């Protein structure tokens, strides 16, 4: 969510090679800032635009910290010989493949909308990981002449643009026309209750020119990729028809299960679709790994912070303010006398206001939040993030293992206290209602929500999304990152054992802190998330004993519920703060 949206436009003049009816796009890209719907037109003159490289996020292609709108334009000459292909004659379209786009796109061919993935603001919903396949109707193609593909993109933060895959145009083939789509049925979030069988249903849609005869398999693996079972049905799917195949499986324990639906025809064509399903997630019960001095450690750390004068410095930034909301740069001293900064946004009139403490994801630089007129918001950059790098700046990678040799030196000891210092700032403000302070954030920010609510009773609502830093031993077994950073650290520090590493990490594991949370919690989970898998999310969430709710988004990855959940989260906060109009 941003108020000032910058726009860009990219232009590609395509030299293509024709191979197996594929038109591969060349690597000459051109760029122009701005957002103008005239750029989708065939006759638009783009000769003054700059060169840029695709298959890189904008930030790596010469535009650091760039977010907002962007346009890609492609000129391509499509040979008329493709009209004679049997599939083109029958289906009357070609396929445009664009790869993955971060975050949202609308795609036009010769001025006509042919596809859209995700939602633009104000109903922003990211689809950054989803590959784009769009149909180009043959009746809008200018055969043997220049055609224009225009792709309007919106990036809400982090990386942006056409970052993955080589765009191409191709004749529809069997793999495009035979689709596998899971049917979640009554289990709309992709999860099943403990003790009940997983009902695994998948539709097979056959839009090819021939009937399908063959085998349909359901292959189930656990999160560490161990094969559990493979089930098979023999099937026939008539051309232009659709059928539904159902399998059942009762897991032996709670957790996430990787389910692959695989179609294998008699003539050796194959199609596969894989996704994770959840089973008994509310029964995940990882054992706490607290050391005996766990409470003493955090009591001592809190006491140490309290002895450091925060020296709050509040600097008005009128150039960043918007109508109805003033923005301030805030500086403060935290643990070890480290200087940290944040952006404080407050409505111009009224109050006292409920407050939001927004906390950053790993390597994320938070910016001023100016879209609320009913909350005061502190977007806090913990040490080593954003504008809080003066005193401590390990970089990324490097942040996760900085000071790992000792719990009193580990970077997250100070980072966790930075969050508490942020609460100190909010309660010091006369325009803030100290009895209505919520903490929210995603990924690392989600973990910091758990931490802040656990260590500071002044937090009245906790809203973490896809939280990080939980159940480390399980975490490092089921996904590659961040485990490999810690494994590399152990290799380069042979004197530091794995046992010692887990002992230090135990002090900072949000699973171990979660039982201390007393306020309501509202968490979101992306069921396909392999950065912060649901298993570790629930390892912490299930330790919370206060009132709690969770939303599971079955096809989401690390983006979680996107704009849909963002709206639900703030509806939940307003309701619990007595701000709802209902």
N, C-alpha and C positions, 0 to 999 in steps of 0.2 A: 504494500500500500504506500503510495507516494503521491504528493500533491503536484510537484513540478515534474512533468514528464518530458524528457528529451527524446527526439525522434531521429532515426537514421534511415538511410536508404542504401541498399547495395544493388549494383547492376552487374550482370554477367552477360558478356557477349560470347555465345557458345560456339566452339568448334567441336563437332561430335564425330565419333567413329561408330560405324554401324556394324554390330557384331551380335549374331543371334537375336536380331531384331531389337537390340538394346541401343539407345542413344545415350552415351555417357557424356556428361557435361564437362567442359574444359575448366581450367583453374584460373581464369582471368576474371577477377571480381572488381567491381567499382563501388564507391561509397559516397553517400551524401547524407548529412544530418537533416532531420526534419520529419514531419509526418503530413502527408498530403495525398488524398485519395486520387488525385490526378495521376499519381505515379503508377497506377494499375493499368493505365490506358496504353494501347498499342503504339500510338504516335507520339508519346511523350519523349521529349528531347533530353537525353541524359549525358550529353557529351562532356559536361564539366565535372563529372564525379570522379572521386579518387579511387585508387586501387586498394583492394583488401583481400585477404585470404580466408576461404571458408574452411570447414572442418576444424576450426578453432573457435573457442568462445571469444566474444568481443574483447574481453579483458586481455586475452593473449594475442590479439590481432591489432594491437595499437590503440585500444580504447580502455584504459584502466578505470575501474570503478564506474563503468558505464551501465546504466539501467534505463528502462523505458521502452519506447517504440522503435522499431526498425523495419525497413522494407528491403527485400531482395527482388531484383528483376533479372530475368533470364530471357535472352533471345535465342530461339532455336528454329532451325529449318528441318521440317519433318518430311522425309521422302514419301512420295505417293505410292511407292511399291508396298508399303505397309498396309495399304487398303485391301490388298489381295489376300492377306493372311486369313485363314478360315475363322480363327477366333475373333478377329476384328470384324469380319463380315457378320458373324453371328451375334457378337456382344455389342458392337458399335461403340467401342471406346478403347483408348489406350490407358496404360497405368503410368502415373507420375509417382516416383519414389523420391522423397526428400530427406530421408534419414530422420534423426531425432532433432527436435527444435526446442530450445529453451527460451520461453516457457509455453507460449500460446501463439497460434498462427491462424490466419485466414489466407487461402491461396486462390489466386485468380488466373485464369487462362484466357488470353485475349479479352480481358475485361469482365469475364463471367466468373462468379464464385464457384469453385469446384470442390472446396473442402475447407473444414475448420476443425481444429483440435484445441480443447481447453476453452476458457472463457476470459474475455478481456475485462478490464475494469469498467464499471464499478463492481461487477460480479466476478472478479478475478478468480480463476481456477487454473493452476499450473498443470501442464502435461509434459514436463521437460524430458521424461524418459521414454515417451511413446514415439515410435517410428510412424512416419506419415506415408500413407499410400492413398492416392486420390485418382479418381476416374476422369479422363479427358474425353468428353463426347466427341465422336468423329465429325459431327455436324458443325463444330466450332473451330476445327483445325483448318489452317490455311496450308494446304499441301504444297510442298516445294517452295514455300515462301517463309519469311520470318514470322514467328509467333512469339508472343510475350507471356512469360510466366511471372507474376508478381506475388510475392509472399510477404504479407504484413505480419510482423512479429512483435510480441510484447514480452519483455523480461522484467519481472518484479523484483529481482535482486540476485546477487551472485553472478554466475556465468550467464551468458545470453547468446542467442543466435543459432544458426545452422551449424551445429558443432560435431555431428557424428554421422557417418555414412556418406557415400558418394551419390549425389542426386543423379537420377537417370529417368528416361522414358522408355517403356517397353510394351510390347504386345502382351495382352493378358495370357497367362499360361495356367496350367493345371493348379499350380501352387497358389495362384492368386484367386482361383475360383472355387477351391475346396477349403472351407473354413471350419475350424474347431472353436466352439465357444462354450465355456463352462456355464452351467445353469445352477445358480446358487439356491433357487427355490425359496423355501421358508427361512433358510440360513443366509439371509441377505448380506451379512457382513463376513461371510466365509468362515465362520467359526461354529463349532459344535460343542454341545454341553458334555461334561464329563459323564461317562457311563452309557452314552447313547452312540450307536454306530454313526460313522461319517457316511453320509449319502452323497456320492460323487457322481454328478450328472453332467453330461456333455452333449451339446448339439453338434451334429455333422451336417453341414450345408453343402450340397453338391450342385454348383452352378456350371460345372464343366460340360463338355459335349458328349460324355459317355457315362454309363452306369459304373458304380464303384462296387467291386467285390473284393473282400479281403478280411483282415483281422483288425480289431480295435482293442488296444491294450490300455490298462490303467496300471502304472508303475509307481509305487510309493516308496519314498526314501525318508529317513530321518534328517535332522538338520546337519548332521555330520556326514551326510551323503551315503550312509549305509543302506543297502537295499533291504526292504522289509517284505515286500510282496509284489508279484506281477500277476495281474488277472487279465484274461483274454475272452473276447466275444468275437464270433465270426459274423460278418455283416454284409448286407447289400443295401446300397443307397442309390435309388433311381436318379438319373440326371434331372436337374431342376427341382429336386425334392430335398427334404430335410428329415433327419431322424434323431432320436434322443437315446443315448445309451447310459445306463445307470449301473454303478458298482457300489458295494458297501464294504466298509472296513472298520473294525473296532480296534483302535490303538491300545497298547498296553500301559501307556502313561501319558500325562498331559504334555503338550508342547506343540511345536510347529511341524508340519509334514509336507514334504515336497511331492506333489502329485503331478505326474506326466501322463497326458492322454496322447496316445500314439496310434495313428492310422497307417496301416501298411497294406497296399493293394496287391492283387495277384500279379500285376505287371511291374512290381517293385517300386512304385511311387510311394513316398512317405510324407506324412505331415505330423507335426508334434506341437503340443501346447502344454506349458508347465506353469504351475503356480503353487504357492504355499496356502495351506488351510490350517486353521487353528483348532486344536482339540483341548477342551478343559483348561483354557488359559487362566481362568480364575483359580485353578488348582495348582498352578506352578508354585512350588514351595522350596526355593533354593535356601540352603542353610546360611544363616548369618555368619560372617567371618570376622566379627569384631574381636579386637585384642582386649585383654583385661583392662587396659587403661584407656579404652575408647572414650568414655565419658570424661575422664580426667583430661585427656588430650584436648577435647573441644572446649571444656570449661576453661582450661588454661589459655587456649588460643583466644577465646572471647574476651577474657580478662586482659590479655595483652593488647588486643585491639582497643579496648575501652580506655587504656592509658595513653593512647595516641590522639592528640588533638586533631580533629578533622580539618580545621582551617578552611571551612567552606568559602569558596570564591565564586560568586555568581555574576556573570557578565552578559548583559542583554545583547542579543544579536538581531537587530531589527531587519537586516537583510534576509534573514531566514524565517521571520515571522510571517503569518498570513492573517487575513481578516478574522478577528475573533480569538486568535491564539498567539501568544507571545512566546518566543523561543529564547532560551538562555544557555550559554555554555557554563557548565558547572565543573569546578575543580575541587578536589578534596584529597586529604592524606589518609592512607589506609595502613594496613599491617606492614611492619618493617619500614614505615615512613615513606612508602611508595606513593607517588602522585598518580591519581587516576582521574578520568574525566567522563562526563556524560552530557547529554542534551536534555534540558528540562523544558517541557512545553506546558503552558498553563492557560486556561481561558482568561480573557481580558477582564471579565467582570463576574461577580457572583462568588460563590463559595461559602463555606469551605467545601472543597471538592474531594470525592474519592480519588485515590491515586493508583497508578499502575507503575510497577517497577518492571521494565522490559530488559531482559538479559540476553547476551549474544550467543550465537552458535560458534562452533570452533572456527577460528580465523575470520569471523564476521565482524565488520565494522558497522556499528549501529549509527543511524542518522536521526535527526529530529523527527518526532512524531507530531504531525500538525493537523491530523484529520479528526481529532476528538474535541468537542466543545463542552463535554460534561465530565472529563477526567483531567487531572494533572498527571503528566507522564514523565518519568525519568528513564530515558534510554541510556543505560549505563554500559560503558565499555570497560570491562574488567582489565586488569593488567595484561599487557601484551596484545591488546586488541584495539583496533581503531585508533582513536586519539589518546590512548593510554599506554604509549610505548616508551615514554621518556626514561623511566627508571628500570623497566624490565621488558626485554624484547627478544625472546628466544627464537622467534620465527616459526614458520610452518613448512615442513615438519621440524620438530625439535621441541615444541611447546609441551607435548604430552609427557616427555621424559626429563624435563628440566628440573633438576634437583631431586631426582627419583631416589637417590641413595639414602635419603633420610626423610621421615615424615615431617620433621620440623623445617626442612628446606624445600620440600616439594612445592612446585608452583601453585598447585590447587589449594594449598593451605592459605596462601595469600589471596588467591582468586575468590575463594569462598568467603573470606572476610571482606573482600571488596563489595560483595552483595549486601552484607550486613551494614557496611558503611553507607551504601545507597539507601537503605531503610532509615539509617540515622538522619540522612539529609531530608528525606520526605517528612519525617515526623518533626523536623525542626522548622518546617514552613507553616506559617500561620494560615495560608490558604488551603492547606491539606487537612482533611479529616483523618486523624491518626487511627480511628477505629475502623476505617475502610481502606485498607491497603492490599492490593492484589499483586501477585508476581506472575509473570508470564514469559514464555520463551520456548524455542524449539531446538531439538538436538542437544548440544551442550547447554543452550539456554534452558531447555527442559530439565536437564539434570540440575542446573543451578536453581531452578524453581523448587525442586525437592529439597535441596540443601538449605535454601533461605527459609522455607517454611519450617524445616526441622530445627534449625538453630535459632530462629527468631520468632517468638510468640506474637510479635506485633503484626505478622502477616495474617490476614484474615481470609484470604482466598488464594488458592494455588492452582495455576492452569498450565501444566507442562504438556508440550507436544513432542512426540517421538524421542523420549529422553535418552541421553547418553550416560556413560560412566556408571554402569550397573553390572553387578554379578560378573566381575572380570574373568574369573576362571571359565565360566560358561561362554562368555562373550568371545574370548580368544579362540575357543574351539569351533565356533559355528560360523565365523566370518573372518575374512582376511585382514581388513583394517578395522581397528587400529592395532590389532595384535602384532602385526609385523614390525611396527615401530618399536614396540617393547622388546620383541625378539632380537632385533638388530642392536638394540641398546645392550642386551645381555651378552651378545657376541663381542661387542667392543669393550665391555667391562667384565671380564672373566672373574674378577674378584667379587662381583655382585651376583648372588645366586637367584634363581627363579623363586625360591622360597622367600628370600628377603624382599623381592619385588612385590610378591602378592601380600606380604605383611604390610608394606608401606601403603599399597593401594587400598588395603582394607579400611584404612581410616577415611578414605575419600569415596568409598563405594556408596552410592545413593541408596542401595538396598539396605545397608547397615544404618543409614540415617532415617529412612522412611518411617520406622515405628514412632519416632519422636513428633511426627506431624500431627497437629491437633485440629487444623482448620479443614474445611471442605476442599476436595481435590477434583479436578476435571481434566482428564488426560485424553490425548488422541494417539492413535497407533496406525501406521501404514502396514498392512498385513504382508506386503511384498518387500518391506524394507530390509535391505541387507547391510545398511550402514549402522543402524541401531535396531536390530531385529526385535520383534514383539516379545520374544522370550525374555530378553533383558528388561524390556519395558515393564512387563508383568512381574518380574522378579522383585522389582522395587514397589510397584503399585500394590501388589498383594500383601505387602508388609504394612501398608497404611491402615490404621484402625479407625480413623475418622470417617465422616461421610464422604463418599467418593463415587464418581461416575467415569465411564470410559466410552469412547467412540472408536470403533474399529472400521477402517476404510479398506475394503477387501482387495482392490486392485491398485492401491496407492503404494508407492515406495517411500523414500525418505521425505518427500514433500508432504506426507500425511494427508490430511483432509483439505488442504488448500483453503481457498476463499470460503467454501461451504462451512468448514469447521471454524474458520476465523469468525464468521458471523455467529455460529452457535456458541462459541466460547464467550464472546462479549455479551450475548444475550444472557448467558448463565451468570456472568459477573454482575450485570445490571440487575438481574432478578435477585441475586443474593445480597446486593447492596441496597435493595429497596428502591431501585431506579426505574423499574419496568412501568410502562404506562397501562398495562393490563389491570 
